[in-house]
Structures are given as C-alpha cells and as structure tokens.
C-alpha cells in the first residue's frame, strides 16, 4: 500500500507520563492500583480481587492523584499529565473525576476520596500505601490477570524489528512503534498496553501466546521496518494471542522524505486499517459463545454483531441489546452511540414505523453520548450522522471534523465529511475525502456504505462510468444496502444503457418500493435541489416512478 504523509503533532508531556508509569503500586481503601499494567483492582475476601473497567485516561488521573495523596493538584497540571500535548476542555476532566467517584465512593461513608478544592484543583484524601517491588501482591498472578483482563478488547504493540542491517536505524522502528501505540490509544474501545511495558519484550522470542497471558491482552501487533536508500517498507501483522492466529497483515511502502511525517503517516495508516479488524474479531468471538453474564460489555458486543448484519430484523435485535447494555451501565458511552446510529439507520432505510420519532431519539442519544464522553470520537461521529439526516448540515460537518481531530485515523468520519461536501455541491472535495477514508481502511466491513459517496460525487461531476463502477462495488459487497445501486441505475441510464438500468431497477425495488421514498431521502441530504433532480432524472429514465 502506498501512503502519503501528514503533519506531525507536537510531542509533549512524555517525561511526565514516564514518571507516572514508574510509580509503585498503590493500595487505598478496598482498591489496588497496579501501575505496571494500568489496572485498578477491587479487593475482596481471601486475597481475591477483580479488575475494574476503566479507560486509560481515568487510570492516569487516578494514578496521578493517588501518588500525590494529600496534595492539591491543579487542573492544569492534571490535564498536562493525563492528556499530554492536547488541548482539552475542563469538562473532559470533570467527566473522568465523576467516573472515578462513582467507583471509589460506593461504600465510602464520609465524603469522596477525591475532594474538589474550589479555585485550586483536586486532592486525593484517602490513605494510600505505596507498595514496592518486593511487597506482597494483592493482585492476581500474571496468569490470573491475563484471564480476567481478556474479557476486554485489548492489544499490545510490540517493538517493530529493524531489518535495515544498520543498528543505527533502530530509531525509525521505535518511532513507528511509539506512534502506533499513541494512535491506537485514541480508540476508546481499546485497552492499549503502555509503550514502556511493551518495550520490555524487545529482542525476546515473539511467543504471542505467552505475551497474551502475561499482559492479559487478546491481540498482539508486531512488525518490521526496512530502509533502503530513499524508500522505507513497513510490514505489520495483527495476531490473536490465545490462538496464535493471524487476523490481518499488510505491507506499506513509502518514500523517505521527512522522518517525522513518515512515522506518523505509517502509524495512522496501520491504526486505521486494523481497528475494524479488531472490532470484527471481537464481535465474532462474543457471538460464537452462549450468553454468560448480564454484562453491559457483552450486551454491547452482541448488539454490534447484529448491527453489522444490516437487516431489519437484526436492527431490531441490536436496538434491544444496546438498550440492555445501557440499563446495566448508564454511563457506558459505546452502546449509547450505537443505539443512536441504529435508530438513524432504521429511519433512512425505511425500517422504522415512525421515522420522525427515530430521528428525534437518535439525536437525543447522540447528544447524550457526547455529554458522557466528549473525547470519544464515535460519539461525535454519531451526532454528525444524525445531523446529516436532519437538516443540520453545519453541525454535521463540525461533528465529523471533531471526530477526525480526536482520531486522525477515523476512516468513516473522513468519508462522511466528504459526503457533506457532496451534499453542499462540492463533489471534488467529496472524492478526495472519501478516497482518503477508504485508503485508511481499505478492507473495512463498512466499505459498502462508503462507496456510494464516491459514486454520488462522480455522478454529479458527470463521470457516469466511474459512478456505476463504485456503486456496483457497493452493491456486490452488501445487497441489503441500496444506496450504491441507485447510482448504478441512474448512471447506466445516463450512459444510454437503459436495458441494463432496468434490470438493476428490479433489484432496487425489492428494497425501495417507490421513487417517492428515494426522493424523500435525497432531499433530506442535498442542499442543491438541482443535484437531486439530476439523480431522479436518471432513475426515471430507467423506468422508476
């Protein structure tokens, strides 16, 4: 895969985070914070303990406050340590503090472990015991840890091998490894093992099963870097640790122009490509086994399995499962996001009994998801999607852009931002953004949804053959998704291939019974009504009425 380069974000705050990573384990109240793997344990009787599900930001915040027990830590200092190099609103910090309080203060009689000091910051007031490396561990053994943590979607990026034949080129492989770890950490669904822990496996035999057990991760990403003259080749492999099974592999070739830009470009491309593979593998794994617990995570994953089947019946089942996940944990952002998207999809695909109600509920859910976690890119994506379908085009573009700002590898956001440019009468920009999104994740299971963006942009430019090709690829990938087929029919008719268009129309009518339904959807999206008439003219020429 040939890739381009992008501007490198400024790297700051790494020294502070390294200091946090080296802090000892911390014991307080009925909890132990294990800094080695970034996990909080709730301690029980008979030395039993169970991991608490917390994101990396919450773990970093807790580690900082608990390590400085009794001190007031300013909000600026917290943000610099927990969100290094990023501009973060204070509301994001408030969300993380609230989440920690919900967990830490459940059985606490007097006040919160984390006290707000007005005008100054936060102070951790519970007594803290610092455990050195020789202390008796209250945590499970490494094997037990692996068994427990593997209930979550988790990954480690092993140090990439330097195959250049020059030890002096190791810095290039290390830079790509670090950038990949950072990029994957932006996917809130993933627990990503820290760079410091991952680098302890340098120059060791890559026994993925053992690494999975020791770190409690389900997936391992490894690879190599080879530099030759002015070219660099990067190979990457995604492996399911327990089965030692390869899920994905790709080779990236690029020109050696600017090392920082090169590292970022490769890391972004790999992160964008493996994320859908990880999520698909996780959905399939959950779906293969019988239901085990009334667990929000499991309900969410089972819902995703139905969601991605893209049928009306599976949409209904997905909505039920997402609601059950939310009922178990009302602060769980992911099923809230997915329920919003599922409601929106059902409305514009004609699967909803009350389209207006679906759009209203989808909008409220998406707004709530953003309020739960303003740093979660899919929450902004969901809000953008609903706004796109409810005549809020400015808000849609802003939401998709915010999703990209939070995660530059967010392929779907690039594509839908391109669609917004199409609906505003700028097909050239639409093509560029759609192609970029597809390039970030060329084997994505959602590719059939993205290709109609290309088809529509080519159609509006009068490139009917390209529109037919992109639309046909979408239709061949998923025959329950009619958007691409519409451009196939209209494009063929515009090319004078009316009989082919009529044959394709028979398939479209199985999903979209009338032209009025298609017209209603198009007029929800396009600002330029002449563009809608252009599409309808092609469909009418094929005999659709």
Secondary structure, DSSP 8 states (H G I E B T S, - for coil): -B-----------HHHHHHHHTS-EEEETTEEEETTTTEEEEE-STT-EEEE---HHHHHHHHHHHHTTTSEEEHHHHHHHHSTT----HHHHHHHHHHHHHHHTTT-SSS-SEEEETTTEEEE-S-EEEE-TTS---S--HHHHHHHHTTS-EEEE---EE-SS-GGGHHHHHHHHHHHHHHHHTSTT-EE--HHHHGGGTTS---HHHHHHHHT-SEEEEEEEEEETTEEEEEEEEEETTTTEEEEEEEEEEE-S-HHHHHHHHHHHHHHHHHHHHHHHHHHHHHHS---S--HHHHHHHHHHHHTT--HHHHHHHHHHHHHHHHH-TT-HHHHHHHHHHHHHHHHTT--S-HHHHHHHHHHHHHHHHHH-TT-HHHHHHHHHHHHHTT-HHHHHHHHHHHHHH-TT-HHHHHHHHHHHHHTT-HHHHHHHHHHHHHHTTT-TTHHHHHHHHHHHHHHTT-HHHHHHHHHHHHHH-TT--HHHHHHHHHHHHTT-HHHHHHHHHHHTTT---HHHHHHHHHHH-S-HHHHHHHHHHHHHTT--
